[in-house]
Every structure is written in C-alpha cells, then in structure tokens.
Amino acid sequence: MYTRELRVLPSDVSCLGLIKLRSLLNYFQDTASMAVENLEGSTTELISRGYAWVLVKYEIEFLSKLPALDEKFFIRTYHDPKHAYNSLRIFEAVRPDNSLFAWSKTSWLLIDLAAGRPVKPAVHLPELLKQDCEDIEPDFKEIIKMPESYNEISQPVRFHDLDYNSHVNNAVYFEWIFEATPIDFMAHELKSVYANFRSGVKANEHVKIQVAKKNPDENVFIYNVLRENVLKPSASFVCVWN
C-alpha cells in the first residue's frame, strides 16, 4: 500500500476552515499518479507511450469531520488492475491516530490514444502488477434515475477547469454539482457521493446541470451533467447530505 503524508494548507480550506472537496479529490488523484510513477512513468511519460487513464466510476464516503487548516493527514492507496478493461483503486484518508475520515473506490479505463479505445491494463502495462496490488470488489452503487421534475442551471467550462488532456478534470465536476445543490452548506455536511462518467467535456463548451431531490424527506440529490445538444449525460451523480 502506497502512503503519502500531507498537511492542510491555507489554499486548501473553505470558509469553514476545513479542506475543500476539490482539494481532497485532487490529492487522491495526484497520490495515485505518484504511487505508480516508478512502474508506468509520470503522466507525461505515460502519454508519450501512447496511453492515458480515464475515470469511469467514483464512490466516496465521509466518515468523520474533514481535517482543518494545518492538520496533518495521510492518504493510503492500492489498486487492482486485473478486472479486464477496468483498473480499480481504493483511497483511504486517515489522521495521524490512524482514524479513517474518508474512503473512496474508483474505476479507470486505460485508453490507447492512437486507437482511441480502451485496452487491458494488465496486458499493456504489466508493471502495474508488481506493486501495491490487492483484490478489490468490482461492485459500485447504482446511480438513481433523474425524475421528470428537476432544476437546471448552465455552467461554462473555464480554462482552469481543464486538465493535461484538455478535458474537464474529474474533481471539477464534483465542484459543479456541489454548487448546484440547493441547501445551506453552513448547516449541512456531505456524507457520500457516487458518480458515473461517460464522456469528457472540453474547452469552449457550456454544460447543463440537472438537479433534483430524491424525495422530500431525505437530503439525497441526483445530478446529470450534459453537454449542449447531447441527450445522454456526460456524468451522473448522487449526493447524500447530513
């Protein structure tokens, strides 16, 4: 298991003094890249070999209060690249006393950039089997279908939303749906998020974010992120709030 020590910096915190969701998710993604750098190379080296990773599923559970400014914490991660075309990865975010405050499971596809299609990670990057591997169950929670009645907002894609591949970074989607949620963030805490990603959003686009409450008695919200003139969502989410 690969472990990385971190500290919550001033640029990482919200007005509540706790680490922002986007910062934490970026730390997860960067830690995954660092964990396999000696196996598959850096991000630029992987692209030069003709490959790129694409996120397809994400689950994250918040088990206790997020760390505050100047707090130290650790991210632990391991992976399971043996699920045909999918490679699974677990993230555990823990405090120095080893108490778990966030847990996440993700599923990725390895894309052959020349062919424009997914390939099997264990075949094309066999080095991944050499380190930090553990069995991971491939089950993911299903996304709830969007009801007929929902609210919709428009969101422009900004320059700094894009990653190295010129697509919207996965952490940005979480920030979009966070801001589209019609509740008071001073009074509610995020408990869990489930996400499916189907296609990338690029520069100079606007997206529509559909949001609806699952039912009046629960703080469970459903979201679709759609590109303009595209009927199927680029990404779908379910968020549960305390």
N, C-alpha and C positions, 0 to 999 in steps of 0.2 A: 504494500500500500504506500502510495506516494503522499508525503505530508509537507505542507508549506505553512510557515508561521507568518502572520500578518498583524497589522495594527490599524485601527480605525483612524484615518487621517481627517483633518478638517474638510477637505474636498469631498469626502465620502458621506457626510452626515446630512440629514434633513433638518428642518426647523425643530424637530422633536429631539435632536441630539443623538439620534440612532442612525446606524448605517442605512443608506438608501438601498432599495431593492435592486436598482440597476447596477450599483457598485458591487453588491454581493454577487450578482449573476456574472458580471464581468470577471470578478475574481475566480469564480468557478471555471469559466472558460479559459482564462489565462493559465490556471493551475493545471488543467487538462493538457494544454499545449506543452507546458514545462515538463509534465510527467513523461511524455513520450518523445521529447526532443532528442534524446540520445538514441532513440530507436528508429524514428522516421525522419528526423531532422526538424529544423524550425519550420514555421509556416511558409516562409519564402522558399526554403529548400524543398518542402513537400510540393508546392505549386510548380517549381522548376522540374520536378519529377513527373508532373502531369496529373496531380491529384489534388482534391480539395474535400474537406469534410462539410456535410450539410446536416443541420439539426432537423429531425422529423418529429420527435416527441419529447415532452418535458413534464416532469412532475416535481413539485417542491412542497414540502411540508415545514411549517414553522412551529417548533415545539416549545419554545420559550422566548422571552424578550430578546430582541436583537441587541448586539453589542453597541455600546455608546462610544462617544469620542474618546480616543486614546486607549481604549480597551484592546488588549491583545487577544487573538483567537487563531485557530488552526483550521485549515481545510485539508481533509484527507480524501483521497480518491483512488479508485481501482476500476478496472474495465473488464469486459467480456466480449472479445471481437469474434466469437465463434457462432453467431446467430445468422448464418447465411450472408445476406447483404447488409445486415444491421450490426452495428457495434454498440453495445450498451455500456454506460458508465454511471457509477454511483459517486455522489459527493456527500461528505459529512462535514458540517461546520461545528466545531467544538470550542469550548472555552478552555483555559489552562487547567481547570479542575476535571477536564475530560467530559463535562456535561454537554450533551448534544442540543444545539439550538436551532439547527436547520438540517434537513435531509433532502436529497434530490436524486432522481433517476432520470437518465436521458438516453435517447436512442439516436444514432447518427448513421448516415449513409456516406460511403466513400465514393466520390464521383471521379470517373475518368474524364478529364477535361477535354481531351481530343475527341472522344466518342460521345461525350455529353450524356453518359448513362452511369448508373451505379455498378460497382464491381465488388467482389467479396474481399473484405479487408484481410482476412486470414490468408488469402491466396496472394494478393497483390502487395501486402505489407506484412509478411510473415514475422518480421522483427517484433511486431506487437505482442506476439505470443510469449515473449521471453521475460516479461516483467510486469508486476502489479496486476496479474490476472486472477480473478475469482469468478465463480459461477454467479450469474445474475438472472433472476426470473424475468422472462420477457413480457409479463403481463403489465399492461398500463390501463389506467382508468379511462372509461369511455367519455367522450365529450357529449354533453347534453344537447339535444337538438334545439335550435333557436325557435322560440314560439312565434306565432304570427304577429303579435304586437311587440314592438321594440322601438327604442330611440336610436337615432342615427346622427353621427357627427362626422365632419370631414377633417382629415388630418394631412397636412402637406409633408412630404418627405424632405427633410432638411439635409444639408451637406454633411453635417456631423452625425447623422443617423447611419451613414454608410460605413461598411467595414472594408477590409483589404480587397475583397472580391467585388466591391461596388454594389453590394446588396445591403439592405437594411439589416443591421446587426440584431441578433435574436433578443438581446436584452432591451432593445428599443421598443419592441412590440409590448413587452410587459409594462414599460413606462406609459405607452399609449393607452392601454386598457386600464391601467391604474388611474390615469387622469380622467378617463371616460366614466368612471364609476360614480354614481350619484349618491355618495354618502359623505359624512363628515370624517375626514381622516384623523382629526384630533380625538375622535371618540371611538374609532374602530381600528382594530389591528388585523392585518392579513394573516389568515390561518393556513391556506393552501391554494395552490394554482395547478391546474392541469392544462396542457397545451398540445395541439397538433399543428405542425407546419407542413404546408402542401406545396407552396411555390414562393419564390423570392420576390420582394418588392425592390425596385431600382430607383435611381435618381430621377428627378423631374416628374414624379408621379404624385397624385393625391390618392389617399385611401379613404374608404368609408368604414367607420367603426360602428357596428350594430351592438347594442347592449340591452339586455332585458333581465329582469329578476325572475328566478325560477318559480317562486311563489311568494305571496305577500308576507308569510310568517318566517321566512328564512333570509338571511343575508348571503344568498348564493346568487351570483350573477353569471350570465352567459354572454359571450362576445364572439363576433365574427369580424375579421379584418379583410376587406375586399378591395381589390384594385378597381379602378374605373373601367366600366364596360366589361367586367368579368363577373360571371354569375357565381362561380364557386369561390368560397373564401380562400385567401392565401394562408390564413391561420385562424384557428378557433381556440377559445379558452373557456375555462370555468374557474371562477374565483370564489372562495369561501372566506367570509369576514367574521371575526368575533364581534 
